Amino acid sequence: MSETGTLPEVQEGQEPPEPPPSGPKEFPCKQCGAKLQYAPGTRMQKCAYCGSENSIAQSEADIHELDFATYLRQMADRRDTVERLTVKCHACGAESTLEPNVTSAHCPFCASPVVATGTSKRLLKPQSLLPFKITREQGMACFRNWVSSLWFAPGDLKRYAQSENKLSGMYVPYWTYDTKTMTFYRGERGDDYYVTVGTGKNRHRQRRTRWRPVSGTVWVNFDDVLVIASHSLPREYAEKLEPWDLKNLESYSDDYLAGFRAESYQVDLQQGFARAKEIMAGPIRQAICRDIGGDHQRIHSSHTQYDHITFKHLLLPIWLSAYRYRDKVYRFLVNGRTGEVQGERPWSYLKIAFLVLAILAGIGAVVALAS
């Protein structure tokens, strides 16, 4: 478990300093004045016009866990929050940032047009992130390979995959939680035994189970339980992008966001921990079954206590694409570190119908020949 860090105490009667409102920062090129963009897979910002590069200063600050209970008690401590100008998509509800001086764009989550009538929100500042490692071109190549592998996909889906400007780089908010759990349970242990039943030719061995009541306590420690803090992406597919190389987290810096967009978290700290409990329930149940032993286990009741809860707020890089096909939104996600692709896909019912007709025709031909 990582070293635990707590939020600084605010002295009674002392007003914490107010941080200035912040949005996406601009990083002008020193040579030509154009906007620099972060170059995935490096620690550099690069100018797309003159090729000039700026190195990103590395922070010596440790990336540590924050104490869950302490943070909830000190929600008013504004020194650990940041004010962001966010734009909300009215079609899907996603909240993200726009680049400076951009007044309109398309939502990267559902492809709906959005206009910069955003609001300023105070949010917990990210502590760390994983920078993009996969470039846009590499992400498009992974996307095309994935599309090519789909069966019964509409023909125009592959034409869509040829578009170079449909892939958006997004830093998506996540929580991670560490905790030590202690679970008391009651249940039953089942041990199999065999008896001989029947007579003569019907004589055979029959398995039966002897049950007896059990109770006990199990301890399971969890490290970096990952919870997506967004409702904008389909959770089923976002979770399939795992695993993430969280051991390579970098301290948060706006420099890594140059040329990309970032989503604001929609799942707050407490809601995220509720989801973490759901994820931890499976391993806890497995630990109970191992502790019960025997051939079969029944769990009648259990109560889990969560101690030493710590968390991190971080951003993870995802290339995503969203488009409308016959009035339905389909989203494709590419892990910005590994190139893993997951997503929703449309089906060509015409191709499926032709296949069914071909199979029926083949069956009819075989029947006719047999007759």
Secondary structure by P-SEA (a helix, b strand, c coil): ccbbbbcccccccccccccccccbbbbbbcccccbbbbbccccbbbbcccbbbbbccccccccccccaaaaaacccccccbbbbbccccccccccccccccccccccccccccccccbbbbbcccccccccccccaaaaaaaaaaaaaaccccccaaaaaaaccccbbbbbccbbbbbbbbbbbbcbbbbbbbbbbbbccccbbbbbbbbbbbbbbbbbbbbccccccccccccaaaaaacccccccccccccccccccbbbbcccccaaaaaaaaaaaaaaaaaaaaaaaacccbbbbcbbbbbbcbbbbbbbbbbbbbbbbbcccbbbbbbbccccccccbbbbbcaaaaaaaaaaaaaaaaaaaaaac
